[in-house]
Amino acid sequence: MRVGQVKALANDAWHSDPGGFDSGDLGSVSVFVQMHRMNDPRERKIKLVMKPWACVKDMKDQLQAMFGIPTAAQQLYYKGTELANARNMVQCGLYADKVVVDLVLSANGRKNRTNLFTIHPYGNHVFPKSIMKAAHLAMQGLALGFTPELAMDGTGGTYFLKDPTQRKVCCFKPQNEEPFGPCNPRGFVGPLGEAGFRKGVLSGEACEREVAAFLMDKDHFASVPATTLAEIKHPAFKYNDGGAVLYKMGSLQEFVRHDDVASDLSPSLFTPHQVHKIVLLDMRVVNTDRNDANLLVRRRRTPDGRAEHDLIPIDHGYSIPDTIEIAWCDWCWYNWPQLKVPLSDEDRQYILNLNVEHEIQNVLTHIPLRPACRRNLRIAGLLVEKGVRKRVLLHDLARIMCREDLDAPSTLEHLCTQAMHHAFDLHVQPPMPSSVKVATTEPAAGHTLPASFASLRINTTTAANTPSDNDQHLLSLTSPVGFWASLDPFDNPRGKSYQGATPMSPAFTSPRNLDPAPCLPTWEQLNQGFHADAKELFHSTSSSFPQSPHHPHATTRDLVLKALPAREEKHFFRWLSHLIDVELDQILDGYAATQ
């Protein structure tokens, strides 16, 4: 006899006196277990087919077999009442078909164990809503014994945290497990504040760059997953010499479910908007590591049945460097055809509505940035804003920022060099390869220099004969000073980077600021084991630069990582703005000539 027929015959008697009903004729009963899952608006249920005489313990055993959830951690509720393990379905009132039972996970079976894991925000950071939900599910998974899973690829410590159903819900990257961090699990060990795999980002800064990229993605335009700084404690993390289980600070990012990565698909499958949003983000944050493995792809169906692919960018640890040396191979999208398609009106308006200074100040309220890094954010924002306003193709903007030849400076680097020489009123025109076309120092037709620039013109008549001491220091550098060059190859940039910077909020009381141990070794410590000839050679090189802050050339030295003097920085950006205008107008003239 079918369950539906039995229900029709029993009617009210079924519900009023379930104990007196002959359960042998019932057959199987479908019970749906409700589990509230992340990012599942339908809140799908787990279907279990049970016999009426089966106990609640049998239901829990099935759930354990299906999802690995220990029975001691399961609590089943029906109409607000917890179901006892020894009672059967009929005794619990679960004799109707398609009854919904609520499953609540607890750690009752682990009350006697020491709590070795926890997740909470770092400093005064606040979890975004999606991160808060993911952290709650991750805590349930940790309580059930699901340890953080170390990612198989990558050069640093990247851990996936799972929910009670063993699904990945968030990704944690500890600061001291970054490449060349003291606890790196891949063997790339070093002190915090040391140069890493990418020039311009020190070890220990990648977690902050992950948060900065999320903050720079205003209104979730580029689909950067929610990211914040968090502190997590768990014995599965890497600790040196079997040390005590301590809190680890790092970036906590929402895990995004995806179907592919960009390296598995042809770029022709991506719409111009999807590519443009990634390109604009990478330019604005000066991302030096955009490969096709950190572009996630999620497929979706449009109302007319077509398949579209959404791009989701991750891994922004090597963004916002103190350099702007970007090679063409650092951006996987550099030669994609979508870059030659003009921006849509919506994408263009988004960029024009941004305020670069407001965006930078928003980042600084959450994480610290060294002066050179802040300056490069302004430079990139200035170029992108002017290029979009003048309707220059992203392909040409990328060519301005990138090095076609890895050993030759890019056009943007040349423009920065020119602007820096103008700002400090130096009397030397920096040498430039003849193969590289850059904007001239004289205004192009239709452009008039501001009156305040009159005193900043380059004097080319005396440059070759009477270079100043400042000029000699600048010309001895292989890169423009103040953006990525270092006057002292054995200087400790980390120790200087935060001095004199914008006052920090308690949100980023970073271990790097409190503990002087992770600083780079001094020159005296490094040269102890050098051969005498090498020691003399390097000593003569480094000693040629001013060492005292009271040295007459200390201002030039401070350009490396400290903030420029207010007057010079103002003149620098005014000159750079003019030079970028000239360069972009030359590109527009090329457009007109080809039409």
C-alpha positions in Angstrom: 0.0 0.0 0.0 1.4 3.4 -0.9 2.1 6.0 1.7 -0.3 8.4 0.1 -3.1 5.9 0.3 -2.4 5.1 3.9 -2.4 8.8 4.7 -5.8 9.2 3.0 -7.2 6.3 5.0 -5.8 7.3 8.3 -6.5 11.0 8.0 -6.9 12.6 11.5 -6.4 9.3 13.3 -2.9 9.2 11.9 -1.9 12.4 13.6 -3.9 12.1 16.8 -2.6 8.6 17.7 0.5 7.7 15.9 1.5 5.1 18.4 -1.6 3.0 17.7 -1.1 3.0 14.0 0.2 -0.2 12.3 3.5 1.0 11.1 4.2 -2.3 9.3 2.1 -1.2 6.3 3.9 2.1 5.8 6.8 1.1 3.6 9.5 3.8 3.3 9.2 7.4 4.3 11.1 10.3 2.7 12.6 12.6 5.2 14.3 15.9 4.1 17.1 17.2 6.3 17.5 21.0 6.1 21.0 22.4 6.1 21.5 26.1 5.5 24.3 26.3 3.0 26.4 29.2 1.9 25.4 31.0 -1.4 22.4 28.7 -1.9 19.3 30.9 -2.1 17.1 27.8 -2.6 18.3 26.2 0.6 18.2 22.7 -0.9 17.6 19.8 1.4 19.1 16.3 1.9 16.7 13.5 1.1 16.8 10.4 3.3 14.7 7.3 2.7 13.9 5.7 6.0 11.8 2.9 7.3 9.2 3.9 10.0 10.9 1.7 12.6 14.3 3.2 11.9 15.8 5.2 14.8 17.0 8.7 14.8 20.5 7.3 15.3 20.1 5.6 11.9 19.5 8.9 10.3 22.6 10.3 11.8 24.6 7.3 10.6 23.4 8.0 7.1 24.5 11.6 7.3 27.9 10.6 8.7 28.3 8.2 5.7 27.3 10.8 3.2 29.1 13.9 4.5 31.6 12.7 7.1 29.8 14.6 9.9 30.3 12.7 13.2 27.1 11.6 14.8 28.1 13.1 18.1 28.1 16.5 16.4 24.6 16.2 15.0 21.5 17.5 16.5 18.2 16.9 14.7 15.1 19.0 15.4 11.5 18.6 14.3 9.1 21.4 15.1 11.5 22.9 17.6 12.0 19.6 19.5 15.3 17.7 19.5 14.9 14.1 18.4 16.4 11.5 20.7 18.7 8.9 19.2 16.7 5.9 20.6 13.3 6.9 19.2 12.0 5.7 15.9 10.4 7.7 13.1 6.8 7.1 14.1 7.5 8.0 17.8 9.0 11.2 16.6 6.1 12.1 14.4 8.0 11.5 11.2 5.5 9.2 9.7 4.3 11.6 7.0 6.1 11.7 3.6 8.5 14.6 2.8 8.8 15.8 6.4 11.5 18.4 6.9 14.0 18.0 9.8 16.5 20.7 10.8 20.1 19.6 11.3 22.2 21.7 13.8 25.9 21.0 14.1 27.6 21.2 17.5 30.8 20.2 19.1 29.2 18.3 22.0 31.3 15.3 21.3 34.5 17.4 21.6 33.8 19.3 24.8 36.7 17.7 26.6 39.2 18.8 24.0 41.3 22.0 24.2 40.1 24.6 21.8 43.1 24.9 19.4 41.4 26.8 16.7 39.6 30.1 16.3 38.9 32.8 13.7 38.4 36.5 14.3 39.1 39.8 12.6 42.5 41.4 12.9 42.8 44.7 14.8 39.7 46.8 14.1 39.0 45.3 10.8 35.4 44.2 10.2 34.4 41.1 8.4 32.3 41.8 5.2 29.0 40.0 5.3 30.1 37.2 3.0 33.3 36.7 4.9 31.4 36.5 8.2 29.2 33.8 6.8 32.2 31.9 5.4 34.1 32.2 8.7 31.1 30.9 10.7 30.9 27.8 8.4 34.6 27.3 8.6 34.5 27.3 12.4 31.9 24.6 12.2 34.1 22.6 9.9 37.1 23.1 12.2 35.0 21.9 15.2 34.2 18.7 13.2 37.9 18.0 12.7 38.3 19.2 9.1 41.8 20.7 9.2 42.8 23.5 6.8 44.0 22.1 3.5 47.3 23.4 2.1 47.1 24.2 -1.6 49.2 22.0 -3.8 50.4 24.9 -6.0 51.9 28.3 -5.2 55.1 29.4 -3.4 53.5 30.4 -0.1 51.2 29.0 2.5 47.6 29.0 1.2 45.1 27.2 3.2 41.5 26.3 2.3 39.0 26.1 5.1 36.0 23.8 4.8 32.4 23.9 6.0 30.7 20.8 7.7 30.0 19.4 4.2 33.7 19.5 3.4 33.2 22.2 0.8 35.8 25.0 0.6 34.4 28.3 1.9 37.4 30.6 2.4 41.1 30.9 1.7 43.6 32.0 4.4 47.2 33.2 3.6 49.2 33.7 6.7 51.6 36.6 6.7 54.7 34.7 8.0 54.1 31.9 5.5 54.5 34.1 2.4 57.5 33.5 0.1 60.6 34.3 2.1 58.7 34.5 5.3 60.0 32.9 8.5 57.5 30.0 8.4 57.2 29.4 4.6 56.0 25.8 4.1 57.7 25.5 0.6 61.2 26.1 1.8 61.5 29.8 0.7 62.4 31.0 4.2 63.6 34.4 5.2 62.9 37.3 7.5 59.8 39.5 7.0 60.6 42.7 5.0 62.9 40.9 2.6 62.7 41.2 -1.2 60.6 38.5 -2.7 60.0 36.9 -6.0 58.6 40.1 -7.5 60.4 43.4 -7.3 58.8 46.1 -5.2 56.8 43.9 -2.8 58.5 42.8 0.4 57.8 39.5 2.2 55.0 40.0 4.6 53.2 42.6 2.4 51.3 40.3 0.1 48.4 39.8 2.6 47.9 43.5 2.8 48.0 43.8 -1.0 45.2 41.3 -1.2 43.0 43.5 1.0 44.0 46.6 -0.9 42.9 45.1 -4.2 39.5 44.3 -2.8 39.2 47.9 -1.4 40.3 49.4 -4.8 37.6 47.4 -6.6 34.8 49.9 -5.8 31.2 48.6 -6.2 32.6 45.1 -6.9 33.2 46.2 -10.5 36.0 43.7 -11.3 34.5 40.9 -9.1 37.4 40.7 -6.7 36.3 38.3 -3.9 35.7 39.7 -0.5 39.0 39.9 1.4 40.0 41.1 4.9 42.7 40.7 7.5 42.1 38.0 10.1 43.8 36.1 12.8 43.4 32.3 12.9 44.9 29.7 15.2 45.2 26.1 14.2 47.9 23.4 14.7 47.8 22.6 10.9 49.6 25.8 10.1 53.4 25.9 9.8 55.3 26.6 13.0 59.0 26.5 13.3 60.6 23.9 15.5 57.3 22.6 16.7 56.5 25.8 18.5 53.3 26.6 20.4 50.1 27.0 18.4 49.8 30.8 18.1 47.6 33.2 16.2 48.6 33.9 12.6 47.7 37.1 10.9 46.9 37.0 7.2 44.4 37.6 4.5 41.1 35.8 4.6 39.3 35.6 1.3 35.9 34.2 0.3 36.3 31.1 -1.8 34.7 31.5 -5.2 33.2 28.5 -6.9 34.2 28.3 -10.5 34.2 26.1 -13.5 37.6 26.7 -15.1 40.6 29.0 -15.1 41.5 31.3 -18.0 44.4 29.1 -19.0 42.0 26.3 -19.9 39.9 28.4 -22.3 40.4 30.5 -25.4 40.4 34.3 -24.7 38.0 34.6 -27.6 35.2 33.2 -25.3 35.4 36.3 -23.0 33.3 39.3 -23.7 35.1 42.7 -24.0 33.5 43.9 -20.7 34.9 40.9 -18.8 38.4 41.5 -20.1 38.2 45.3 -19.7 37.2 45.1 -16.0 40.3 42.9 -15.4 42.6 45.2 -17.4 41.4 48.3 -15.6 41.9 46.7 -12.2 45.4 45.5 -13.0 46.4 48.9 -14.3 45.0 50.8 -11.4 46.7 48.6 -8.7 49.9 48.1 -10.8 49.5 44.3 -10.6 52.8 42.7 -11.5 51.6 39.1 -11.6 48.5 38.6 -13.7 48.8 35.1 -15.1 46.0 33.1 -16.7 46.0 30.7 -13.7 44.7 33.4 -11.3 41.8 34.3 -13.4 38.8 32.1 -12.5 36.1 31.5 -15.0 32.4 30.9 -14.1 30.0 29.9 -16.8 26.4 31.1 -16.8 23.4 31.1 -19.1 21.9 34.2 -20.6 18.0 34.5 -20.9 18.3 33.7 -24.6 20.2 30.4 -23.8 23.7 31.5 -24.7 26.7 30.6 -22.5 28.7 33.5 -21.1 31.9 33.3 -19.1 32.5 35.6 -16.1 36.1 36.4 -15.1 37.0 36.5 -11.4 40.5 37.8 -10.5 42.3 36.4 -7.5 45.9 36.5 -6.1 46.8 40.2 -5.9 49.7 39.8 -3.5 52.1 41.3 -6.0 50.2 44.5 -6.6 50.9 48.0 -5.5 54.7 47.7 -5.6 57.3 50.4 -5.0 58.3 50.0 -8.6 56.5 50.4 -11.9 58.7 47.9 -13.9 56.0 45.8 -15.6 57.0 43.5 -18.4 54.6 42.6 -21.2 54.7 39.0 -20.0 53.4 40.0 -16.5 49.9 40.6 -17.9 48.4 37.5 -19.6 45.8 39.6 -21.3 48.4 41.9 -23.0 47.8 40.6 -26.5 44.2 39.7 -26.2 42.0 41.1 -29.0 39.5 42.6 -26.6 42.0 45.4 -25.7 41.5 46.9 -29.1 37.8 47.2 -28.6 36.7 50.7 -27.2 35.3 50.8 -23.6 31.6 50.7 -23.2 29.9 53.8 -21.9 29.2 52.0 -18.6 32.8 51.0 -18.1 34.1 54.4 -19.1 31.7 56.2 -16.8 32.8 53.9 -13.9 36.4 55.0 -14.3 35.6 58.7 -14.7 33.5 58.6 -11.5 36.5 57.3 -9.4 38.5 59.7 -7.3 42.0 58.4 -7.0 42.9 60.3 -3.9 39.7 59.1 -2.1 40.5 55.5 -3.1 44.0 55.7 -1.7 42.9 57.3 1.5 40.3 54.5 1.9 43.0 51.9 1.5 45.3 53.7 4.0 42.5 53.6 6.7 42.8 49.8 6.5 46.4 48.9 5.7 49.7 50.8 5.6 51.4 51.6 2.3 54.9 52.9 1.8 55.2 56.3 0.2 56.6 55.0 -3.0 53.7 52.5 -3.3 51.2 55.3 -2.7 52.9 57.4 -5.3 52.7 54.6 -7.9 49.0 54.2 -7.2 48.6 57.9 -8.0 50.7 57.6 -11.2 48.7 54.6 -12.4 45.4 56.2 -11.5 46.4 59.4 -13.4 47.3 57.5 -16.5 44.1 55.4 -16.5 41.9 58.3 -15.9 43.4 60.5 -18.6 43.5 57.6 -21.1 39.8 56.7 -20.5 38.8 60.3 -20.7 40.5 60.8 -24.0 39.1 57.5 -25.3 42.5 55.9 -25.8 42.3 52.1 -26.3 43.4 49.9 -23.4 45.9 48.3 -25.8 47.8 51.5 -26.1 47.6 52.3 -22.4 49.1 48.9 -21.7 51.9 49.6 -24.1 52.7 52.8 -22.2 52.9 51.0 -18.9 54.7 47.8 -20.0 58.2 47.1 -21.1 58.3 45.6 -24.6 62.0 44.8 -24.0 62.6 43.5 -20.5 65.9 45.5 -20.3 64.5 48.8 -21.7 62.4 51.1 -19.5 58.8 51.6 -20.5 57.3 54.8 -21.8 55.7 55.5 -18.4 59.1 55.1 -16.7 60.6 57.6 -19.1 57.8 60.1 -18.4 58.3 59.7 -14.6 62.1 60.3 -15.1 61.4 63.4 -17.0 58.9 64.7 -14.5 61.2 64.0 -11.6 64.1 66.0 -13.3 61.7 68.8 -13.9 60.4 68.8 -10.4 63.8 69.1 -8.8 65.0 71.6 -11.4 67.9 69.4 -12.5 70.1 70.5 -15.4 70.5 67.1 -17.0 68.3 65.4 -19.6 68.4 61.7 -18.7 69.7 59.6 -21.6 67.0 57.5 -23.4 67.3 54.8 -26.0 66.6 56.1 -29.5 64.3 53.2 -30.1 61.9 54.3 -27.4 59.5 57.1 -28.3 58.6 59.3 -25.4 57.0 62.7 -25.0 59.3 65.7 -25.5 59.9 68.2 -22.8 58.5 71.0 -24.9 54.8 71.4 -25.2 53.2 70.0 -28.3 51.1 72.0 -30.6 47.9 73.2 -28.9 49.4 72.7 -25.4 50.5 75.6 -23.2 52.7 75.0 -20.2 51.4 76.5 -16.9 53.2 79.7 -15.9 54.5 78.0 -12.8 56.5 75.6 -14.9 58.6 78.3 -16.4 61.2 78.0 -13.7 61.4 74.2 -14.2 62.6 74.1 -17.8 65.7 72.0 -18.5 68.9 73.9 -19.3 70.5 71.9 -22.0 73.3 74.3 -22.7 75.2 73.6 -19.5 74.2 70.1 -18.9 77.1 68.4 -20.6 79.8 70.5 -19.0 78.7 71.2 -15.4 76.6 68.5 -13.9 75.8 69.0 -10.2 76.4 66.5 -7.4 72.6 65.7 -7.4 72.8 65.0 -11.1 75.7 62.6 -10.7 73.8 60.6 -8.1 70.7 60.4 -10.4 72.7 59.5 -13.5 74.5 56.7 -11.7 71.1 54.9 -11.2 69.8 52.4 -13.7 66.2 53.3 -12.8 64.5 56.6 -12.1 65.1 57.6 -8.5 62.1 57.6 -6.1 60.1 54.9 -7.8 62.1 51.7 -7.6 65.8 52.5 -7.5 67.8 52.2 -4.3 70.8 54.4 -3.6 72.2 51.9 -1.1 72.0 48.3 -2.3 72.3 47.1 1.3 69.9 49.6 2.8 66.9 48.4 4.8 63.9 49.7 2.9 61.4 48.3 5.4 62.8 50.2 8.4 62.4 53.5 6.5 59.2 52.8 4.7 56.8 53.6 7.5 58.6 56.4 9.2 57.0 59.7 8.3 54.2 58.0 6.5 50.5 58.6 7.1 49.5 58.0 10.7 48.3 54.4 11.1 45.1 53.4 12.7 45.0 50.5 15.2 43.7 48.4 12.3 47.2 47.6 11.1 49.3 47.1 14.2 51.5 44.9 12.1 54.1 42.6 13.6 56.6 44.2 11.3 56.2 47.5 13.1 56.5 46.0 16.6 59.4 43.6 16.2 62.7 44.9 14.9 64.1 41.4 14.4 62.7 40.8 10.9 64.6 43.8 9.5 67.1 43.2 6.7 70.8 42.7 7.8 73.0 45.7 7.9 76.0 46.2 5.5 78.3 45.5 8.4 76.6 42.1 9.0 76.6 41.2 5.4 80.2 42.0 4.5 81.8 39.9 7.4 82.1 36.9 5.2 83.0 38.6 2.0 86.4 38.3 0.3 88.6 41.4 0.9 88.5 42.5 -2.7 84.7 42.1 -2.9 84.3 43.9 0.4 86.4 46.9 -0.8 84.5 47.0 -4.2 81.0 47.0 -2.6 82.1 49.4 0.2 83.3 51.9 -2.3 80.0 51.6 -4.3 77.7 52.0 -1.3 79.8 54.6 0.5 79.6 56.9 -2.5 76.0 57.7 -1.5 75.2 60.1 1.3 74.6 58.3 4.6 73.6 61.1 7.0 70.1 62.6 6.9 71.8 65.9 7.4 73.9 65.4 4.2 73.3 68.1 1.6 72.0 65.5 -0.7 69.7 63.8 1.8 66.6 65.0 -0.1 67.7 63.0 -3.2 68.4 60.0 -1.1 65.0 60.2 0.6 63.3 59.9 -2.8 63.9 56.2 -2.8 61.2 55.1 -0.3 60.2 58.2 1.7 57.7 60.8 0.7 58.8 63.5 -1.6 58.9 67.1 -0.3 55.4 68.6 -0.8 56.6 71.2 -3.3 58.6 68.8 -5.4 55.8 66.2 -5.3 53.3 68.8 -6.4 55.5 69.9 -9.3 56.2 66.2 -10.2 52.6 65.3 -10.7 51.9 68.5 -12.6 54.7 67.8 -15.0 53.7 64.1 -15.2 50.1 65.1 -16.0 51.3 67.4 -18.8 53.7 64.7 -20.3 51.0 62.1 -20.2 48.7 64.4 -22.1 51.3 65.0 -24.7 51.9 61.2 -25.1 48.2 60.4 -25.3 47.6 63.2 -27.8 50.3 61.7 -30.0 48.4 58.4 -29.9 45.2 60.1 -30.8 46.9 61.7 -33.8 47.9 58.3 -34.9 44.3 57.2 -34.7 43.2 60.1 -36.9 46.0 59.4 -39.4 44.9 55.8 -39.9 41.2 56.6 -40.4 
